[in-house]
Amino acid sequence: MYMEFLLNNKQYIFLALIVFILLFKIWRDLEYKDIMTKKLDDLSSKYDNSSKEIEALLIEIGENTKRTEFVLEYLKRLDQNASRLADNIQGDQSMSKAIEMAREGKDHLEIIKETGLSNEEVEAIIHSHKE
């Protein structure tokens, strides 16, 4: 009797099997779609977070560049001031040495060679400090 039922209704059984397979396939596809949607959402949020971090880093790099430029300009001014001070000190020392040499009666060219002062400066020193 069971066999007879199967033989008489094999079309319906086959159709029921196909419907079951289709429903199973649709269920699996929906499950796969949900998994892919979650993964895409996770990737999207990670991308957004990374974009924000990159923007923050770019802003920080810009600020650091400005600070570096400021420090470099400050160091340049310090170097210029140090050079001016050194030149003034060296110039004062040269003047003092030239005055001393003029008082000792040293030759005009000798004072220029020794101190590095200009011809006019040495002439003025000799004129005013020669004994």
Contacts in CASP RR format, 6 or more apart in sequence:
PFRMAT RR
TARGET T0000
AUTHOR 0000-0000-0000
METHOD contacts of the structure
MODEL  1
MYMEFLLNNKQYIFLALIVFILLFKIWRDLEYKDIMTKKLDDLSSKYDNS
SKEIEALLIEIGENTKRTEFVLEYLKRLDQNASRLADNIQGDQSMSKAIE
MAREGKDHLEIIKETGLSNEEVEAIIHSHKE
6 13 0 8 1.000
91 117 0 8 1.000
94 115 0 8 1.000
94 116 0 8 1.000
94 117 0 8 1.000
95 115 0 8 1.000
95 117 0 8 1.000
95 121 0 8 1.000
95 125 0 8 1.000
97 114 0 8 1.000
97 115 0 8 1.000
98 111 0 8 1.000
98 114 0 8 1.000
98 115 0 8 1.000
98 117 0 8 1.000
98 121 0 8 1.000
98 122 0 8 1.000
98 125 0 8 1.000
99 125 0 8 1.000
99 129 0 8 1.000
101 110 0 8 1.000
101 111 0 8 1.000
101 114 0 8 1.000
101 115 0 8 1.000
102 111 0 8 1.000
102 125 0 8 1.000
102 126 0 8 1.000
102 129 0 8 1.000
102 130 0 8 1.000
103 129 0 8 1.000
103 130 0 8 1.000
103 131 0 8 1.000
105 130 0 8 1.000
105 131 0 8 1.000
106 114 0 8 1.000
108 122 0 8 1.000
108 123 0 8 1.000
108 126 0 8 1.000
111 117 0 8 1.000
111 122 0 8 1.000
111 125 0 8 1.000
111 126 0 8 1.000
112 118 0 8 1.000
112 119 0 8 1.000
112 122 0 8 1.000
115 122 0 8 1.000
117 125 0 8 1.000
END
